[in-house]
Amino acid sequence: MSSHQLSPSRRFGLLCGSLKPGPTNSIADVSGVSVGHKTIRNGDVNTGFTALVPHPGNIFQEKLTAGVEIINGFGKSAGLIQVDELGTLETPILLTNTFAIGAGVNALIRQAILKNPEVGRTTSTVNPLVLECNDGYLNDIQAMPLAEVDAIAALEAASSEVEQGSVGAGTGMSAFGFKGGIGSASRTFELDSGRFVLGALVLANFGRAGDLVLPDGRRPDPKDTQTSEERGSVIVVLASDVPLESRQLKRIAKRAGAGLARLGAFYGNGSGDIALAFSTAQNVLHQEENDFVDRRCLNEDRIDILFRAAAETTQEAVLNAMIASPSTTGRERHQRPSLIDWLQDTSNQL
């Protein structure tokens, strides 16, 4: 049995779309991409960093094309403006809670300077990319326990084994009244007789209790959770090995919203819903000597397959994040049940 058949959502027969997952059904199916976590659980403190490293080389010197879609901009992320303007990614991506943005920014800057001493002196400064959600329901966000060393620990822990659920940045997150967290998924497809992949990594902290819609049409309603306004957030990171320009990546990132909508999200006023997409197919050199450069990009008439993959992987990654997260008691005894408990209870009643 292949590993993707054992992914959290698929163990319960929850299939999102029709495309085939990659070998691990995670964003690490995109060659070179790795993910690491630093998790802190200490009483009322339940938080952490998740690091996504786009390739193992020097990302500042060998940038990647990228695009950003702000579905709803109630967020405090760092670095998105430059990615949107220049269409490139030049640091790893850190996910964390809202009040740890500064620690993550400093860590990425120091790491970039360590590898590139010329940064900020004889060449440009670096654009650190740190994305956030508010985990304040289960985590004492005012304690601000996360430091640069924790962000660096997540970066150093990055590997092709993508741990999902209540880990790293997902430790204190909630989704649709259940426990949220970190989730991932992938899809494969063919273009010009070659096999390619698109993967998603999500930080799921969004959705109103009672609004969740499963792929089979069921609508789980968490017990003892009052319906409230939509005040959460979600970060979606998409990666692909298809040659793509930044404009195309922005279009693909926009389709993450289709995956969120399938789950029942409506992007509430207080929700920060942000999608970032990048391609690992070719590097953008920091010091390019030529006036003109040749780069491949996808024929626009073939892009629908990536739109579909973005929607399917986003939807499944959120479900994987929720199902892989156990029920949790956090700050001031606040509780979030696990979606897996609801699924198991439902199965036992059949």
Residue pairs with C-beta under 8 A, 6 or more apart in sequence:
2 23
3 23
3 24
3 25
4 10
4 21
4 22
4 23
4 24
4 25
4 186
7 21
7 25
7 185
7 316
7 320
8 164
8 165
8 183
8 319
8 320
8 323
8 324
8 340
9 15
9 16
9 316
9 319
9 320
9 323
10 25
11 323
12 323
12 343
12 347
13 216
14 214
14 215
14 216
14 316
14 319
15 215
16 185
16 215
16 259
16 262
16 312
16 313
16 315
16 316
16 319
17 187
17 308
17 311
17 312
17 315
17 316
18 312
19 187
19 188
19 189
19 305
19 308
19 309
19 312
20 187
20 188
20 189
21 29
21 185
21 186
21 187
21 188
22 29
22 186
22 187
22 188
22 197
22 199
23 29
24 160
24 162
24 186
25 184
25 185
25 186
25 316
26 35
26 162
26 164
26 184
26 185
26 186
26 199
26 201
27 33
27 35
27 52
27 162
27 184
27 185
27 186
27 199
27 200
27 201
27 237
27 239
28 34
28 35
28 159
28 160
28 161
28 162
28 184
28 199
29 186
29 188
29 197
29 199
30 186
30 197
30 198
30 199
30 239
30 240
30 241
30 280
31 241
31 280
32 54
32 55
32 56
32 280
33 52
33 53
33 54
33 55
33 160
33 199
33 239
33 280
34 52
34 53
34 56
34 158
34 159
34 160
35 50
35 51
35 52
35 53
35 158
35 159
35 162
35 163
35 184
35 201
36 50
36 51
36 53
36 153
36 154
36 155
36 156
36 157
36 158
36 159
36 168
37 48
37 49
37 50
37 51
37 154
37 157
37 163
37 167
37 168
37 169
37 182
38 48
38 49
38 51
38 150
38 151
38 153
38 154
38 157
38 168
39 48
39 167
39 168
39 171
40 46
40 47
40 48
40 145
40 146
40 150
40 171
41 171
42 145
44 139
44 140
44 143
44 330
44 331
44 332
45 139
45 140
45 143
45 145
45 331
46 135
46 138
46 139
46 171
46 172
46 328
46 330
46 331
47 96
47 97
47 100
47 135
47 139
47 141
47 145
47 146
47 169
47 171
47 172
48 96
48 146
48 150
48 154
48 167
48 168
48 169
48 170
48 171
49 94
49 95
49 96
49 100
49 104
49 146
49 150
49 151
49 153
49 154
49 168
49 169
50 94
50 95
50 96
50 154
50 167
50 168
50 169
50 170
50 182
50 201
50 203
51 92
51 93
51 94
51 95
51 151
51 154
51 155
51 157
51 158
51 168
52 92
52 93
52 94
52 95
52 158
52 201
52 237
53 59
53 92
53 155
53 158
54 64
54 89
54 92
54 93
54 239
54 278
54 280
55 62
55 64
55 280
58 115
58 116
59 89
59 90
59 91
59 92
60 90
60 91
60 112
60 115
60 116
60 119
60 126
60 286
61 116
61 285
61 286
61 287
62 283
62 284
62 285
62 286
63 88
63 89
63 90
63 283
63 284
63 285
63 286
64 88
64 89
64 278
64 279
64 280
64 283
64 284
65 87
65 88
65 89
65 244
65 245
65 246
65 249
65 278
65 279
65 282
65 284
66 83
66 87
66 88
66 89
66 246
66 249
66 276
66 277
66 278
66 279
67 83
67 84
67 87
67 246
67 247
67 248
67 249
67 250
67 251
67 252
67 253
67 276
67 277
67 278
68 80
68 83
68 84
68 250
68 253
68 274
68 275
68 276
68 277
69 250
69 253
69 254
69 256
69 257
69 274
69 275
69 276
69 277
70 80
70 273
70 274
71 254
71 256
71 257
71 260
71 267
71 273
71 274
71 275
72 267
72 268
72 269
72 271
72 272
72 273
73 272
73 274
74 233
74 269
74 270
74 271
74 272
75 131
75 132
75 233
75 272
75 274
76 98
76 101
76 132
76 272
77 101
77 129
77 130
77 131
77 132
77 235
77 272
77 274
78 101
78 104
78 105
78 128
78 129
78 130
79 91
79 105
79 127
79 128
79 129
79 130
80 129
80 131
80 274
80 276
82 127
83 89
83 127
83 129
83 276
84 250
86 246
87 245
87 246
87 247
87 249
88 246
88 284
89 129
89 278
90 112
90 126
90 127
90 286
91 108
91 111
91 112
91 126
91 127
91 128
91 129
92 108
92 111
92 129
92 155
92 158
93 129
93 130
93 131
93 237
93 276
94 104
94 107
94 108
94 128
94 129
94 130
94 131
94 151
94 154
94 155
95 130
95 131
95 132
95 133
95 168
95 169
95 182
95 203
95 235
95 237
96 103
96 104
96 130
96 131
96 132
96 146
96 151
96 169
97 132
97 133
97 134
97 135
97 136
97 139
97 141
97 146
97 169
97 172
98 132
98 133
98 134
98 135
98 136
98 141
99 141
99 142
99 144
100 132
100 144
100 146
100 151
101 130
101 132
103 146
103 147
103 148
103 150
103 151
104 128
104 130
104 146
104 151
105 128
105 130
106 148
107 128
107 148
107 149
107 151
107 152
107 155
108 126
108 128
108 129
108 130
108 151
109 119
109 126
109 128
110 148
111 152
111 155
112 119
112 126
112 128
113 119
113 120
113 126
116 123
116 126
119 125
119 126
120 126
123 286
123 287
129 276
131 203
131 235
131 237
131 274
131 276
132 233
132 235
132 272
133 169
133 173
133 203
133 205
133 206
133 232
133 233
133 234
133 235
133 272
134 141
134 205
134 231
134 232
134 233
135 141
135 171
135 172
135 173
135 174
135 205
136 172
136 331
137 172
137 174
137 330
137 331
137 334
137 336
138 171
138 172
138 173
138 174
138 328
138 330
138 331
138 334
138 336
139 171
139 172
139 330
139 331
140 331
154 168
162 184
162 201
163 182
164 181
164 182
164 183
164 184
164 320
164 321
164 324
165 181
165 182
165 183
165 321
165 323
165 324
165 325
165 326
166 173
166 179
166 181
166 182
166 324
166 325
166 326
166 328
167 181
167 182
168 182
169 182
169 203
170 180
170 181
170 182
170 183
170 203
170 204
170 205
170 321
170 325
171 181
172 330
173 179
173 180
173 181
173 203
173 204
173 205
173 321
174 180
174 205
174 232
174 336
175 181
175 204
175 205
175 206
175 207
175 212
175 232
175 234
175 318
175 321
175 322
176 206
176 207
176 208
176 209
176 210
176 211
176 212
176 220
176 222
176 263
176 264
176 322
177 207
177 208
177 209
177 210
177 212
177 221
177 222
177 225
177 336
177 337
178 212
178 220
178 222
178 322
178 325
178 336
178 337
178 338
178 339
178 342
179 322
179 325
179 326
179 327
179 328
179 336
179 337
179 338
179 339
180 204
180 205
180 206
180 232
180 321
180 322
180 325
180 336
181 203
181 204
181 321
181 322
181 324
181 325
182 201
182 202
182 203
182 204
182 321
183 201
183 202
183 204
183 316
183 317
183 318
183 319
183 320
183 321
183 322
183 324
184 199
184 200
184 201
184 202
184 317
184 320
185 199
185 200
185 312
185 313
185 314
185 316
185 317
185 320
186 197
186 198
186 199
186 200
186 313
187 197
187 198
187 199
187 308
187 309
187 312
187 313
188 195
188 196
188 197
189 195
189 196
189 197
189 198
189 305
189 306
189 309
190 196
191 242
191 298
191 302
191 305
196 240
196 241
196 242
197 240
197 241
198 238
198 239
198 240
198 242
198 252
198 306
198 309
198 310
198 313
199 238
199 239
199 240
199 313
200 236
200 237
200 238
200 239
200 256
200 259
200 310
200 313
200 314
200 316
200 317
201 236
201 237
201 239
201 317
202 234
202 235
202 236
202 237
202 314
202 317
202 318
202 321
203 233
203 234
203 235
203 321
204 234
204 317
204 318
204 321
204 322
205 232
205 233
205 234
206 230
206 232
206 233
206 234
206 260
206 265
206 271
206 273
207 230
207 232
207 263
207 264
207 265
208 227
208 228
208 229
208 230
208 264
208 268
209 221
209 222
209 225
209 226
209 227
209 228
210 219
210 221
210 222
210 227
211 219
211 230
211 264
211 265
211 266
212 219
212 220
212 263
212 264
212 339
213 219
213 262
213 263
213 264
214 220
214 319
215 262
215 315
215 319
218 346
219 264
220 339
220 342
220 343
222 336
222 337
222 342
223 337
224 335
224 337
225 336
225 337
229 268
229 269
229 270
230 265
230 266
230 267
230 268
230 269
230 270
230 271
231 268
231 270
231 271
232 268
232 270
232 271
233 271
233 272
233 273
233 274
234 260
234 265
234 271
234 272
234 273
234 274
234 318
235 274
235 275
235 276
236 253
236 256
236 259
236 260
236 274
236 275
236 276
236 314
236 317
237 275
237 276
237 277
237 278
238 252
238 253
238 256
238 275
238 276
238 277
238 278
238 310
238 313
238 314
239 277
239 278
239 279
239 280
240 252
240 277
240 278
240 279
240 280
240 281
240 306
240 309
241 279
241 280
241 281
242 279
242 281
242 298
242 306
243 279
243 281
243 282
243 295
243 296
243 297
243 298
244 252
244 279
244 281
244 297
244 298
244 306
245 295
245 297
248 297
248 298
248 300
248 303
249 277
249 278
249 279
250 277
251 303
251 307
252 277
252 303
252 306
252 307
252 310
253 275
253 276
253 277
253 310
254 275
255 306
255 307
255 308
255 310
255 311
255 314
256 275
256 277
256 310
256 311
256 314
257 267
257 273
257 275
258 307
258 310
258 311
258 314
259 310
259 311
259 312
259 313
259 314
259 315
259 316
259 318
260 267
260 273
260 314
260 315
260 318
262 311
262 315
263 315
263 318
263 319
265 271
265 273
267 273
275 314
277 310
281 296
282 295
282 296
298 306
319 339
322 338
322 339
322 340
323 338
323 339
323 340
323 343
324 340
325 338
325 339
325 340
326 338
326 340
327 335
327 336
327 337
327 338
327 341
328 335
328 336
328 338
329 335
330 336
